[in-house]
Each structure stands twice: as structure tokens, then as C-alpha cells.
Amino acid sequence: MARKHEAPISQIAKDFGISEATLHNWLKKADVEEGARPGVTEKEAAELRDARKRIRVLEQENEILRRAAAFFPRGLRPK
């Protein structure tokens, strides 16, 4: 309705019981998802969150291995 300009944004927002800002945000997000506007899609945002989480885990694992290496004799340490 809002995209087709069938009614003013203020009226559409009122009919749905939301603020105009919320409706504008929804329209912007929909444009991003459809590729009509630049931005990060929900799928890309989820992939980025997952990648950052995996990086944190790998960094923690790497730190554990670095600390554990201090307890091994010099000849047994990986090069």
C-alpha cells in the first residue's frame, strides 16, 4: 500500500498501529533486501555475525595453544 502510494504514509502507519518511522524503516529494509537500495541484507548480516563469532572462537583457541606451548620443551614445539 505504501509503495503504491494508495494512502499517505501517516494513514497507513496509523491503520497498522505503528509509528511512521517504523513504517519508513520497514520500507528501507525491504528495499535493501530487494536490491533496490545499497545496504546489508538480513542474510549477509547473519553470515557476518557467524563469521565474527567463528573468528572469536578461533582466536581463543589460538591463544590457548600459545599458552600451552610454553609448557612443552623447545624441541616439541611446532615450527
Buried (B, 14 or more C-beta within 10 A) or exposed (E): EBEEEEEEBEEBBBEEEEEBEEBEEBBEBEBBEEEEEEEEEEEEEEEEEEEEEEEEEEEEEEEEEEEEEEEEEEEEEEE
